[in-house]
Amino acid sequence: MLQSMPDLGTSLLLAVMVIAGYTFAVAVAASGGRPRMLGAARLGAYGTSALIATAVLVLTYGFVSHDFRISYVARYSDRSMPVGYLIAALWGGQDGSLLWWLFLLAGFTAACVFWLRGRYVALQPYVIASLTAISMFFVIVMVFAADPFAVSAFGTPLDGSGLNPLLQNIYMTIHPPALYMGFVACSVPFAFAIAALISGRLDNEWIVAVRKWMLFAWLFLSIGNALGMLWAYVELGWGGYWAWDPVENASLLPWLSATAYVHSTMLQERRSMVKVWNLFLISLTFFLTIFGTFLTRSGVIASVHSFAQSELGTYFLWFLGLIAATSAGLIIWRLPKLRADASIESPLSREAAFVANNWALLGATVFVGIATTFPITSKALLHETVTVGPTFFNRWMVPVGLVIFLLMGVAPLFGWRKTSTKALRSGFVLPVGAAVLTAIVHIAIGARFGYPAFVVGDPIVSGPAGLALQRIGSAVPVITSSLAALNLVVVVQEFWRGTAARRRGTGENPLAALVNLVSKARRRYGGYIVHFGITLMYIGFLGQAWGVNGEASLKTGETYQVDGITLRFQRIRNEFDTAKQMLFADISVTDRDSRDRGVLSPAKFSYRSRPDQPTTEIAVLHSMREDLYLVLGSVDPSTGRMTLQVHINPLVSWIWVGVVILILGTAISLWPEISLSRVGVWGYARMASTTLAGTLLALLLAALPARAYAMGGQSTWSVPARPASQASISVPAADLGAVGLTPEPTR
């Protein structure tokens, strides 16, 4: 009989390994056309998923019951943590995050097997076998190298070490699950690709089967990356949201390749083209999800996001090699059956634009991948570690990003096969006119509003080539604003033309024509909405060109002006709760029009469980024009003087608005095929409102102002700035010695 929860958890992992091995064996046997074996494989997949879910429940119970016999529980929780963070600690460390990955994979496996009932019978055995093989890898890693149920060799402590303070943030509790959802969801399209290659069923059957699975994975990769940006923005205290950190890049890589695939799959569906390319992209995307996990967990590259160095890297390297060898071997084996049935007939066609877009996305993927891993290769080849910083990435990725932005805008303007001169003129006149007009207006009056059209930077390389690139780079603001105008007009034009054509054919009123247009072609018009959201995100990214930074050393009552905004240091106050000690600096804000904008209170938190890891809690005043972003540096107890970092970040809010619109557009594209006559107008409206509400709820927290504030022993939440008239307790400078906090290093 099992004597403890740790024994139960480890036994469950061993049972998963056995049942998964059985499921893999019977799934392979079912490929010979044995229905009873296929049924057994399906039941085995359900059983494996149930055992994994039980193991997760056991570990969750260990956290909420403070079972510190489990070493993982003792290392990543303590008795002062609220229940929400106790549950989030499941994925807060290396061992638990692998179990959480396996849990999500179990959920996708069960959902896929259930969805496959009566569908794609010839592919089913290989799909189940592939998904089960992936599960076997993760459970083997946990059993032999990262057991989340292992017992501490030094006995049971009275209290745990607590979760890393940087992870005790509401965005960090939802960012990893969202990103893992995207990573793990890529397993299903990969399993179908392997099934198609092994079975030889290489027509469009498997492409249709994975269409929504891949789009779902892309959606959560997008949400995960956006929430990661938001977490970095509000928690790390360095003033930005993306620093080309290795782990950030690891999550970006599969997003880039998946974006290429969701476009290129249309070429195969409509024209039976790029069959090898699509198989390559799906395999590459899954490979990159495992590669990103390797970077995060092996410790080979230093990152604020990564786990400690471990022996897991060897396991992942072997698995990456297996994925690459299997995928390449099967594609080469099936090359004779993968010949395209058509080719690009004209460079002025949608096919050519999609291929160009794919190459740009793949180029970005290769560049980011090589630059991210350059410290590893330099150490192996040159015996010295050469780091690649954000400046290098920005100089080279900005032009690539603009090319992708241009192709995103012009691709819908081309027709399939070839585009007539008349169609080109009618399609391009308004978007190009809007782009040119925007450029003229931006150059003429942009600087008056604080948005100059040209920003001079350092040359990328020396010599005439570097000077030329520098001049091109200085025009990035006006180029980006022009391309944003082009993209926005293209989206509006496509909706306008489609609605007008439907009205002419049906006589419907404009609103009914628009709704029915989208409902009849959700994938197309949902994609246009996604493009609209990405355009708003580009506008938000553009704000970096005009950012203003400052730093001040202030005593009580002193003021500091930056870009016309006046900051007055009012007081320092100390607060405490059961988990941490908090030091706030109250700073009143007066804007450029001499209006009182309330009080912002950046802070330093010192957690009792980890006093050696103080956190920086930033304060932000949001607006659609700009964010005022304050970071508390050091406080001198003897003089009461504090240092303050100030960042004025233009247009950042447009990024989060764009993400919400992107989610909405993807949800429309994923909308199931439901007959309006069967469910009725009101039933359809209820379903639409439910989906919209769920989408907005998923990012509700992203709309909250990111100001740290202590709430009576509870978690740190974000609340608006307090009015300047609100009272606060002032603490003498002599009482600040107990805090003794110094600024954290910024990236």
N, C-alpha and C positions, 0 to 999 in steps of 0.2 A: 504494500500500500504506500502511496506517495505521502511523504511526511510534511511537505511544505509547498508553497506556491512556486518557488524557484524550480523544484523538481518537476512540478506539473508543467511549467512553461517549457523547460528543456525537453521533456518527454513529448510534448506536442510538436516541437520542431522535428524531433526524430520521426514521429509518426507522419508528419508532412513529407519528409524526405522519402519514406517508404511508400506512401500512397501515391505521391507524385511519380515515383519510379514505376509503379504498377500502371498508372494512367498512361504514361508515355509508352510503355510496352504494348498495352492493348490498343492504343491509338495507332501505333505503327502496324500492328497486326490487322486492324480494321481497314487499312488502306488497300487490302486485297479484296475488298467488296464483301466483308462479313458484317451484316447488320447487327448481330448480337454483340460482336466485339465493339462496334461503334457505340452501341447503347451502354456497354460497360465503361467505355472511355468517357462518355458524357457523365455518367454517375461518378466516376473517379474524379473528374474535374470538379464536380459539385462537392464531393467529399473533401478534396484537398482544400478548396476555398473555405469550407466550414471549419476545418481544423485551424487554418491560418487565422480566421476571424476569432476563434476561441483563444488562440495564443495572444492576440492583441487585447482581448478583453481581460485576460489574466494580467498582462503587464499594466493595463490601465488601472485595474484594481490594486495592483501593487503600489502605484503612484498615489491614488486617492486614499489608501489605507496606510500610507507611510511605511511600507514594508522595506525597511532599510537592509534587510538581509540580502536583497537583490542589489548587487554592486551598481548597476546602471541607475536604479532608483535613488540610491544614496548619492551618486555623483551629480545628478541633474535635478534634484528637488530638495526641499526642506519643509519643515512644518508650517512656516509662515506664508508659503505661497498659496494664493487662491486656487480654487478648483480649476478655473480656466487655464491657468498656466501649468498646473499639474498635468492636465491632459495634453497641453502643447509640448510638455517635456518628452512625450513619446517620440517626437521627431527632433528634439533639441540636441541629441547626441548621436554619435555614429552608429552604435548598435541598434538603438531604437528606430533611427531613420531607415535602416535597412529593413527592419520588420514592417515599418509603415509602408515602404515601397512594395514589399511582398504582399501586404494586405490589399493595397490598391490594385496590384496585379491580379490577386485572387478575385477581387470584385469585377474587374474587366473580363477575366476569364469566364466567370460564371455568367455574366451578362451576355458575353459573346456566344457561349454555348447555348444559352436559352434563346437568343435571337436566331441562331442557326437552325432551329427546329424546322424541318421541311425545306430548308434552303441549302443550296450549294453542297449537296450530299457528297459529291466527289472530292470537294476541298476540305470537308470537315475533319477527317482523321489527321491530316497534316497540320491544320490550324490548331487543333487541340494538342497535338504532339509538340508543336513549336512553342506554344504558350506554356505548356507544362515544363518543357526543357528550360525556359527562362526562369520559371519558379524554382526548379531544381538547383540552378546556379545560385540563386540568392539564399536558399535555405542551406545549401552546403557551406557557403561563406559564413553564415551565422553559426552553424553547428561547430565548425572547425576554427573559426578565427574571430567571430564577433557575436558571441552568445549574449543576447540582452537579458537573459535570466541567470547569468553566472553569479555565484555567491562570492562576496568579498573574502579574501584570504586573511584579513585582519579582524574578523569578527563584525558584529552588527553595531554601527555607531548609534548614538542617541538621537542625532539629527543629521540630515544630509547636507551636502555642500551647496545646494541651491542651483537654480538655472542661471546660466550666464546672463548678467544684467542686460546686455545688449539685446538679448532675445525676449526680455520681458516687456514686449511692446505689442499692441493689438495687431499691427500689420504683420509682425513676424509670426503670429499664431495662425494667420491665414495664408501667408505667402508660401511657405514650404508645401502645405497640402495642395495648393493650387498648381504650383510648378510641378510637383510630383505627379499630379493628375495628367498634366500635359506630357511629361516624360513617359509615364507608364502607358498612357493611351496609345503611344506610338508602337507599342508591342503588337497590337492587333493588326494594323496594316502590314507590319513586317511579317507576321505569321501568315497572312493571306498571300503575300508576295512569295514566301517560301513555298506555300502550298501550291500556288500556280506553277512555279518553276519545277517542282518535283513531279506534279501530276501531268504537266505538259498542257494544261488548260490555260493557254496564254492569250485568249481573245479578251474582249472587254469585260468578261464576266467578273473577274476579280477586281477590276478597276471600279466597277459599279458597286461591288460589295464593300469596298473600303472607303468610298467617297465620304460618307458622313463620319465614319470613325476618324479619318484623318483630319477633317475639318473640326471635329470636337477636340482632338489633340492640339491642333493649332490654336483654337480658342483658349485653352487652358495654359498653353505655353505663353500666349499673349498676356493673359491675366497674371500668371506667375511672374513674368518679367516686370509687368507694370507695378505689381505689389512690392516686388523687390526694390524697384526704383523709389517707391514711396517710403519704404522702410529706411533705405539709405538716406533719403532726404530728411526724414524727421528724427532719426535716431543717431546717426553717426556724427552729426554736427560738423560737417566740413563744408556745407553750403551748396552742395550739388546733389544730383540723383543718379549719375552714371559716371564712373571713373575708370572704365575699362579694366576693372579688377579681373583676375583670372577666372574666378567663380562666376562673376557676372557674364563674362564672355562665354563660359561653358553653357550657360542657359540660353544665350543668344544664338549659338551655333545651330542647334536643331531647329530653332524658330526660322532661321534664314533658309535652311534646306527644305523645311516643311512649307514655307511660303512659296518657294519655287515649285514644289510638287502640286500644291492646290491650283496653280495656274497651268502647269504643263499637262495635268491629267485631262484638261479639256481638249487638248490637241489629240490625245489618243481616243477619247470618246467620240469626237466629231470627225476626225480625219484618219484614225488608226495610225498615228505617227508617234515618234519618240517612245517606242515601247521599252527599249533598253534603258533609255534615260529615266523613265518613270520607275523602273525597278531599281535602278541605281540610286535615285533620290530617296526612295522609301528605305532602302538598306542603309544609306548614308545617315538618314535622320535617326533611325534606331541606333546605329553605331555611335552617333554623337551624343545620344542620351546616356549611353553607358560610359562613353568617354568623359562626359561631364561629371558623372558620378565618380569615376576614377580620379579626376582632378581634385574633386572636393574631399575625397576620403583617403587618398594615398599620402597626402602631405608633401608631395613632390614640389608643389608651388605654394609659396606663402600667400595667404589671403586672410582678410578679416572675416570672411565667410566660411573658410574651410575648417575641417576637423584636424585633430592632431595627427602627426605622422604615425602610420601603422603598417602592418604587414598585408593589408587588404589589396595594395597595389598589384601584387603578384597575381592574385586571383583574377582581378579585373583585366590585367594585361593578357592573360591566357584567354579569357572570355572574348575580349576585343579581337584577338587573333582568330578565334574560332568563327566569330561573326563575319569578319572580313573574308576569310578563306571560304566559308560556306557560301556566302552571297556571290562572291566573284566566281567560284567554281560552278555554281548552278547557272549563272547568267552566261558564262562561256559555253557551258554544255548545251544550253537552249538557244544559242545565237541563230541557228538556221530557222527556228520558228519565230524569231523576233524581228523579222524583216518588216519594215514599214510598208504600208499599202499606199502611201501617198507621200508627197514631198512638198516643200515650200515652192509655190508657183511664182510668187512675186515678193520682192523686199517690202513692198507697200501692202502688206497684209497683216491680219491679226496674228497669224501663225509666226511670221517673222518677228513681230513685236514681242510675243510671248517667249520666243527662243532667246531674243536679246535680253529680255528681263531675267530669264533663267540664268543666263551666263553672268549677268551682273550680280545676281544674288549668290551664285556659286563662287564668283570671284571674291565677294565680300566674305563668304564663309572660309575660303582658303586663306585669305589674308589674315583674318582674325585668328584662325586656328594656328597658323605659323607664328604670328607675333605673340600669341598667348603662350605657346610652348617653347618659345625661343630661349628662355632661361634654362630649360631642361637640356635642349640641344647644345647650347653654348657650354654648359657645364660638362656635358659628355664629350664634346668634340674639342673644345678649347681649354677645358679644365678651369673655367672661370664662369661665374654667373653674371650674365648680362641682362639687365632688366629693361623692359620696354614700357615707357610711361604713357599717361593719357595724352600728352602733347603729340606724340608720334601717331597714336591711333587717330586723333582728331584731324591731323593734317592730311592723312591719306584716306580716311573713311568718309570725310565730308564730301569730297568729289564723287566717290562711289555712291554715296547716299543720294546725291543730287541726280545722278544718272538714273538710278532706280526710280526716283520721284518723277522724273521726266517720262520714263517709259510707262509708269503707272498711269500717267495722265493721257498719253497719246494712244495707248493700245486700244481702248474702246472706240476710238475714232476710225480705226481701220476695219474693213470688212474681211470676211473669211475668203480664202483663196487669192483674191486680188481686189483692189479698190479703184473705182473709176475716178477720173479727174474731177468730175462733177461732185461725187460723194466726198472727195478730199476737201474741195473748196467749201462745201456746205458744212462739213464737220469741223473744219479747223478755223474758220473765220472768227467765230465768237471767242473760243478759248484763246487763240493766239492774240486776238485784239485785246482781250482782258489782260493777258500777260504783259503785252507791250504798254498798255495804259498804266498798269500797276507799277511797272518799272519807271515810267516817266514821273508819275506822282511821287513815288518813293524817293527818287533822286532829287526832285524839286523841293519837297517840303518835309521829307522824313526826318531830317536833322532837327527841325523846329520842335518836333514832338519827342525828341530823345531817341529816335530810331534812324541813325544815319545809314545811307545806302551802301557805304563802303567803310570797311574796317581793316586797317593795315596790320598785318601780323609779321612774325619773323619768317624769313625764307626757309623753305623745306630743305633745299640743297643749295650749295654754293654755285656761282657761275651764272651765265645767261639763263640756263634752264630754271635755276632756282628763282631768279628775278621774275621770269615769266609766270611761274607758278604762284609766286607771291602776289603778282598783280591780279591773277585770276582769283586767288584766294580772298583778296580784299573785296571782291565783288560778290562774295557768298551771300550777304544779306539781301541785296537786290535780286540776285538770281533766285534765292529761295522764295522770296515774297512773290516774284513773278510766276514761278512754278506752282505756288500755292493757289494763286488766282486761276491759272490754267486748269488745275485739277478740280477746283470748286465749280468752275463754269462747265467743265465736261460732265460732272455728276448732275448738275441742274439741267443741262441740255439733254442728257439721256432720259431723265425722268420726264421732262417737258415733251420731248418727241414721242416717247412711248404713250404718255397720257393722251396727247393730241391724236395720235393714230387710233387709239382705242375709242376715243369719243367719236371720231369720224365713222368708225365701223359699227358702233353699238348705240350711239346717241345718249350715252350715260352722262350724268353731270360730272364735273371735274373731280370731285372727291371720290365718287364711286368708281370712276375710271382709274384713278390713281391706286385705290385699294385693290381693285381687281387686277390691275396690271402687275402689282407686286405679288399678289397671291398666285397668279398664273406663272410667274417666272421669279420665284423667291430667290433662287440661287444667284441669278444675274443681278437683280436689284438689291438683294442683300449685300452682294459684293460691292456694288456702288456705294452703299452706305458705309461699308468698311473702309473704302477708299476715302470717303468724306472724313471719317474719324482719323485716319492716318494723316490726312492733310492738316487737320487741326493739331495733331501731335507734332508735325514738322514745324508749324508756326510756333508751338511751344519750345521746340528745340532751338529755333532761331533766336529766341530771347537770350541765349548764352552770349551772343555777339555783343550785347549791350549791357551786360551785367556790370555792376559797380561793387567794389569791395573796399572795406575800410576797417581800421582797428583803432581803438581808443583806450586810454587809461584814465579812469574817472574816479573822483571822490564824490560823496553825497552832495547833491545839489548842482554839480557841474553838468554842462551840456556838450553835445557833440553833433555836428551837422555833417550829413553825407547826402549828396545829390539833392539838396534842398529840403531834406527831412531832418527835423530836430529831435534828438533823443536827450532826455533829461534823466540822470541817475537819481532815483528817489531814496531808496533804502535797500538794505540787505535784511532778509528775514530767514529764520531757521524753522523748519517744521520736522516732525517725526511721525512715524507710524510703526507698526509692529515689524516691518520688514526692512525699513531703510531710514536714513537721515537725509534731509533735503535742505539745500541751500539755494534760495531764490534771490535774484536781483530784480527789483521792480523798476521798470524804465518806462516813463511816459513818452508818448509819440505825438508829435505835431507834424502834419503833412505840409506839402508845398503851398497849400492855400490857407495855412495858419489854422487849420481845423484840428481839434483835439481828437485823436484816434484811440484814446484809452491807454491802458498799461499792459505792456508785455513783460513776462517774467521768465527769462531763461534761467536754467538751474543746473546744479550738480547734485547727483544722487549717489549716496554711498550705502550699499546694501550690507546688512549685518553679516550675511552668510559669505559675502565676498568683498570685504573691505578694501582689498587691493585692486579692485576693478571698478573705480568710480565711473559713472556714466555722465555724458553731456546731454541735457534735456533742452532742446532748442525751443525758441518761441517764434512763431510766424504770424504775420498779419497778411492775410490773403486778399487778393483782388484779381480781377481778370487782366488788369494792366501789369501788375507786378506783385511779387512777394517781398515783404520786409522780413528778413531772416536774421535773428540775433542768436549769438552763441556766447555763453559766459565762459571766460577764460579762467584766470586765477584771481584769488582774493587774498589780499595782504591783511592778516589779522591785526597787525600793529598800527596800520594807518587807515584801515577801512577802504583802501583803494582797490578797485577791481579793473580787470581788463575785459574788453568787449570786442568781439568780432562781428562785423556787420556785412551782410550780403544783400544787395538789391537785385533780385532775380526777375527780370521781365518775362511776362507771358507764360510762366510755368503752369498756371492753372489750366491753360489750353491743352496741356498734355493729358491731364486727368479727364477733362471733358471729352477729348478725342478717344480715350480708352473706353469710356462709357458708350460712346456711339459705335465704336468698333465691336463691342460686345453685342449691342443691339443688332447691328447688321449681320453678325455671324449667327445670332439666334434666329433671325429671319431666314437665313440660308439653310439652317438646320431644321426649320419648321417641317413637321411631318405632312405628308400628302393626305389632307382631310377634305372631304367633299363639303362645300359650303351648304349645298342643299340638304345634306344629311344632318348636320349639326345645327343649322340655322344661323342667322345673322347674329343673334344675341349669344348663342353658344360659342360661335367663333370669336365674338368680341370678348367674352369672358376668358377664353383661352389666351387670347392675345394680351389682355390686361394682366393676367396672372404671370405670363412669361415676362412682360415688361417690368412688373413689380419685382419679380425675382431677380431680374438683371440689375435693376437699380439698387435693390437691397444688397446685392453682392458687392457693390462698390460704394455703399452709403458712407462707410467710414472714410473713404478717400475724399469725400467732400467736406469733412470736418476740418476746421482750422487745427493745425498741428502745434498746439501749445501744451507743454508739459504742466501738469498740475496734480498735486497729491490729494487723494480723496479718502481720508480717514482710514488708512490701512488697506485700502483696496488697490486695484491696479492703477497704473499711470494712464490717464486718458487725455484726450485733446479737447480743450474747451476754448471759447472765444476769449479775446482780451477783455479784462475787467475795465469798467469805466474808471476814469482817473479819480473820481470822487469816492470810490469804494475804499473803506478803511482797511488798514493792514498793520500788523504789529511790527514795530521796528526793533531790531536786535542790535545792541551795542557791538562795536567792532571787537571788543575784548572777548565777547562770547563766541567768536567765530573760530577760535583756535581748535575747538574740538573737531571741526570739520576738516580743516587742513587740506583742501582739495586743490589740485593743480590741473591745468588743461591737459586733455588727452592729445596725443599726436594725431594730426590730421593727415589724410592721404594726399 
